[in-house]
Amino acid sequence: MTGERRVRLVVSSREVSISAEPDSEVLRYPGISVVRVQDGQPVTQTWVPLGTLPSFADDETLIAAWRAALQWRQACA
């Protein structure tokens, strides 16, 4: 293990089932995953939802998650 750390931003979506029934409706939410990777393996992931009309608060949430991940990456340098 080299301890190499990387940060990835990945556009993704999450699925939420309305009920436990097999034929229940599924809602999909678009978002961005801030993934912390060490030695090629994902360590943690923070998912930030993206609305159709992102707000200033949405932007600030993503920036805060990205900043925290970048600080984590720098901690090993």
Contacts in CASP RR format, 6 or more apart in sequence:
PFRMAT RR
TARGET T0000
AUTHOR 0000-0000-0000
METHOD contacts of the structure
MODEL  1
MTGERRVRLVVSSREVSISAEPDSEVLRYPGISVVRVQDGQPVTQTWVPL
GTLPSFADDETLIAAWRAALQWRQACA
1 39 0 8 1.000
2 39 0 8 1.000
3 38 0 8 1.000
3 39 0 8 1.000
3 76 0 8 1.000
4 38 0 8 1.000
4 39 0 8 1.000
4 40 0 8 1.000
4 76 0 8 1.000
5 36 0 8 1.000
5 37 0 8 1.000
5 38 0 8 1.000
5 72 0 8 1.000
5 73 0 8 1.000
5 75 0 8 1.000
5 76 0 8 1.000
6 36 0 8 1.000
6 37 0 8 1.000
6 38 0 8 1.000
6 40 0 8 1.000
6 73 0 8 1.000
7 34 0 8 1.000
7 35 0 8 1.000
7 36 0 8 1.000
7 37 0 8 1.000
7 66 0 8 1.000
7 69 0 8 1.000
7 70 0 8 1.000
7 72 0 8 1.000
7 73 0 8 1.000
8 33 0 8 1.000
8 34 0 8 1.000
8 35 0 8 1.000
8 37 0 8 1.000
9 32 0 8 1.000
9 33 0 8 1.000
9 34 0 8 1.000
9 35 0 8 1.000
9 66 0 8 1.000
10 32 0 8 1.000
10 33 0 8 1.000
10 35 0 8 1.000
11 30 0 8 1.000
11 31 0 8 1.000
11 32 0 8 1.000
11 33 0 8 1.000
12 30 0 8 1.000
12 31 0 8 1.000
12 32 0 8 1.000
12 33 0 8 1.000
12 47 0 8 1.000
13 28 0 8 1.000
13 29 0 8 1.000
13 30 0 8 1.000
13 31 0 8 1.000
14 28 0 8 1.000
14 29 0 8 1.000
14 31 0 8 1.000
14 47 0 8 1.000
14 49 0 8 1.000
15 26 0 8 1.000
15 27 0 8 1.000
15 28 0 8 1.000
15 29 0 8 1.000
16 26 0 8 1.000
16 27 0 8 1.000
16 29 0 8 1.000
17 24 0 8 1.000
17 25 0 8 1.000
17 26 0 8 1.000
18 24 0 8 1.000
18 25 0 8 1.000
18 26 0 8 1.000
18 27 0 8 1.000
19 25 0 8 1.000
29 49 0 8 1.000
30 49 0 8 1.000
30 50 0 8 1.000
30 51 0 8 1.000
31 47 0 8 1.000
31 48 0 8 1.000
31 49 0 8 1.000
31 50 0 8 1.000
31 51 0 8 1.000
32 47 0 8 1.000
32 48 0 8 1.000
32 50 0 8 1.000
32 62 0 8 1.000
33 45 0 8 1.000
33 46 0 8 1.000
33 47 0 8 1.000
33 48 0 8 1.000
34 45 0 8 1.000
34 46 0 8 1.000
34 47 0 8 1.000
34 48 0 8 1.000
34 62 0 8 1.000
34 65 0 8 1.000
34 66 0 8 1.000
34 69 0 8 1.000
35 42 0 8 1.000
35 44 0 8 1.000
35 45 0 8 1.000
35 69 0 8 1.000
36 42 0 8 1.000
36 43 0 8 1.000
36 44 0 8 1.000
36 45 0 8 1.000
36 69 0 8 1.000
36 72 0 8 1.000
36 73 0 8 1.000
37 43 0 8 1.000
46 65 0 8 1.000
46 68 0 8 1.000
46 69 0 8 1.000
48 58 0 8 1.000
48 61 0 8 1.000
48 62 0 8 1.000
48 65 0 8 1.000
49 58 0 8 1.000
50 58 0 8 1.000
51 58 0 8 1.000
END
